[in-house]
Amino acid sequence: MTATTIHFVRHGKVYNPGHLLYERLPGFHLSDRGMRMARATGAYLAANPQTNTIAAVYSSPLERTQETAGAIIDALNPVRAERGQEPLALVTDPRVIEAGNEFRGLRIGHGEGALWKNGNWKLVLNLYRPSWGESYRSIAERMSAFAREKVAQHPGEQIVVVSHESPIWSYRHLLETGHPEHWMFLRHTALASVTSVTYDCESGDVMSITYVDPAADVQ
């Protein structure tokens, strides 16, 4: 049996002093702590014999995911060099981008530009089925399409995909329960965490799902 494992990594902490809901807005980068988180996760993957054979690294097109992926590549490439392998290069894919959100640019809290002003709260009708942006079904289906394609392209290999909390959890919830809808405050996808899904290449069936949080203690 040939199996492919995709390691879905959430990006590290973002520098966001204005507490904006940045969604897909450009210009939001990792904070210093976020970069340390990304490096911790990269170090974990590079040191683990079960993951340091990663053959490709993908990310969403946003800065915070590319920066996290870059730190992971920086950790893995010395291992590849010791084996005489070509260095990894980052490939971006829009299918693993953050969920679309009508609240982009608004601010969590009070005052001008706050989320709860100007009737925005009326969009929050059902936390299980977002009425303020892209549906969990849409998110999970584009992640699923990406995963199916990469399992076919990387038979028997391991790859990393750096994405975002909502896409990773919506897809995982679909795999585990058969539906992507979930309670958004109960997601189990910490910053710079790794959700690993192993697939049977012949059938496409999921063989296992595991989760680790290598950056949990990073300050």
Residue pairs with C-beta under 8 A, 6 or more apart in sequence:
1 200
1 201
1 202
2 155
2 156
2 200
2 201
2 202
3 156
3 198
3 199
3 200
3 201
3 207
4 150
4 151
4 154
4 155
4 156
4 157
4 158
4 159
4 198
4 199
4 201
5 157
5 158
5 159
5 196
5 197
5 198
5 199
6 147
6 150
6 151
6 158
6 159
6 160
6 161
6 196
6 197
6 199
7 45
7 51
7 54
7 158
7 159
7 160
7 161
7 194
7 195
7 196
8 161
8 163
8 168
8 171
8 172
8 194
8 195
8 196
8 197
9 41
9 68
9 69
9 72
9 160
9 161
9 162
9 163
9 192
9 193
9 194
9 195
10 162
10 163
10 164
10 165
10 168
10 189
10 190
10 191
10 192
10 193
10 195
11 30
11 34
11 38
11 62
11 64
11 65
11 67
11 68
11 162
11 163
11 164
11 191
11 192
12 30
12 31
12 33
12 34
12 35
12 36
12 37
12 38
12 41
12 64
12 67
12 68
12 71
12 191
12 192
12 215
13 30
13 31
13 33
13 34
13 37
13 191
13 192
14 22
14 28
14 29
14 30
14 31
14 34
14 64
15 28
15 29
15 30
15 31
15 32
15 34
16 22
16 28
16 31
18 107
19 107
19 108
19 109
20 105
20 106
20 107
20 108
21 101
21 103
21 104
21 105
21 106
21 107
21 108
21 115
22 28
22 104
22 105
23 98
23 99
23 100
23 101
23 103
23 104
23 105
23 133
24 62
24 97
24 98
24 100
24 101
24 104
25 104
25 105
26 62
26 63
27 63
28 62
28 63
28 64
29 63
29 64
29 67
30 37
30 38
30 63
30 64
30 67
30 68
33 218
33 219
34 64
34 67
34 68
34 191
34 192
35 67
35 71
36 215
36 218
36 219
37 68
37 191
37 192
37 215
37 218
38 67
38 68
38 70
38 71
38 72
38 192
38 215
39 71
39 74
39 75
40 192
40 214
40 215
40 218
41 68
41 71
41 72
41 192
41 193
41 194
41 214
41 215
42 71
42 72
42 73
42 74
42 75
42 76
43 75
43 214
44 51
44 194
44 212
44 214
45 51
45 52
45 54
45 72
45 75
45 76
45 160
45 194
45 214
46 52
46 75
46 76
46 78
46 79
51 158
52 76
52 79
53 157
53 158
54 76
54 88
54 157
54 158
54 159
54 160
55 88
55 154
55 157
55 158
55 159
56 88
56 91
56 150
56 154
56 157
56 159
56 160
57 69
57 72
57 73
57 76
57 88
57 89
57 90
57 91
57 159
57 160
57 161
57 162
58 69
58 90
58 91
58 92
58 93
58 96
58 150
58 159
58 160
58 161
58 162
59 65
59 66
59 68
59 69
59 90
59 91
59 92
59 93
59 96
59 161
59 162
59 163
60 66
60 92
60 93
60 94
60 96
60 97
60 98
60 162
60 163
60 164
60 167
61 92
61 93
61 94
61 97
62 97
62 98
62 164
65 96
65 162
65 163
65 164
66 90
66 92
66 162
68 162
68 192
69 90
69 160
69 162
70 90
72 160
72 162
73 87
73 88
73 89
73 90
76 88
77 87
77 88
80 86
80 87
80 88
81 87
93 146
93 161
95 142
95 143
95 145
95 146
96 142
96 143
96 146
96 161
96 162
96 163
96 164
96 167
97 163
97 164
97 167
98 164
98 166
98 167
99 130
99 133
99 134
99 139
99 164
99 166
99 167
99 170
100 133
100 134
101 132
101 133
101 134
102 120
102 123
102 132
102 133
103 115
103 120
103 123
103 132
103 133
105 113
106 113
106 114
106 115
106 120
107 113
107 114
107 115
108 114
108 115
109 115
110 116
115 121
123 131
123 132
124 131
124 132
125 131
127 183
127 184
127 185
128 181
128 182
128 183
129 135
129 136
129 181
130 136
130 184
136 166
136 170
136 173
136 180
136 181
136 182
137 180
137 181
139 166
139 167
139 170
139 171
139 180
140 167
140 170
140 171
140 173
140 174
140 180
142 167
143 163
143 167
143 168
143 170
143 171
144 171
144 174
146 161
147 171
147 197
147 199
148 204
150 159
150 161
151 199
151 201
151 204
152 201
155 201
156 201
165 187
165 189
166 184
166 187
168 189
168 195
169 182
169 187
169 188
169 189
170 180
170 182
171 180
172 189
172 195
172 197
172 209
173 179
173 180
173 181
173 182
174 180
175 197
175 206
175 209
176 209
188 211
189 195
190 213
190 215
190 216
191 215
192 213
192 214
192 215
192 218
193 211
193 212
193 213
193 214
193 215
194 211
194 212
194 213
194 214
195 209
195 210
195 211
196 208
196 209
196 210
196 211
196 212
197 206
197 208
197 209
198 206
198 207
198 208
198 209
199 205
199 206
199 207
200 206
200 207
